[in-house]
Every structure is written in C-alpha cells, then in structure tokens.
Amino acid sequence: INLVIGEMTGVVEQCVQFYFDFLSKGTSAEGAALSFKVIPTTARCRGCHKNFELKEFDWTCPYCQSNNMEIVAGKELFVESIEVE
C-alpha cells in the first residue's frame, strides 16, 4: 500500500504503521507492507511567482524576501496505489 503524506499534515509514519498492523490483524490486509512518500512543504511567492521549499522558522521567499505566499504542496494525505498479488 503506497501512501502519500505531506509534511504539514503532522502524520507520523511510525504511528500509521503501528495502527495499520493492529487494525489489519485477522483481515486480508494482515501482513501488507506500507510504503510512504513524504511531500515537502512548498510555497509559491505571490510577488515573484517562484516556487520554493519552506524551511522551519523561515517563511520568506529566498528570491525576493517577500512573505506573501501560498502553500502549493505539503498538505497531501492519500493512498496513491495498492498492489495486490
């Protein structure tokens, strides 16, 4: 099971794995492997229109130093795919 998790969701991979293992016992999903793809928090500057990865405690555009931005990635949380034998 391939999961996509954005950094801003606050979801912890180890917690998801723990609860998945617990809840899947006795089901057809028991023993299934979880794979995580973490999406970094990315913003688009409304001043210069460039995308950049946000760093903790530094929410300014590295190109023009503006702090007027919109979040364009990092809030994802979904199942990307499931592989079945």
Steps between C-alpha positions, in 0.01 A plus 500: 500500500662823382409809704578865427538722807568873496735643763233743622249226588678409822454131419779282642595197289575279802154572648325416172699175478421408863124554464487335158668188641257500795184557293590262217543192725267224386416675171621452144724806553694331782871497415466758225794738464449875521719728292515874576579787265548825694425823312697804620321824580524720191378856449454736206597861552224739400762768431744328263286189424781253574452171686727408789518253786410651835745456783400487865489852651591664165187584307646761266561471129870424439482688168333832591473481884121544489281323753188512281462140387261213453558136594498282187618165643542328833138450607446174309372185672375219278547143379693524176467135402444148629685203355328163535636153430 
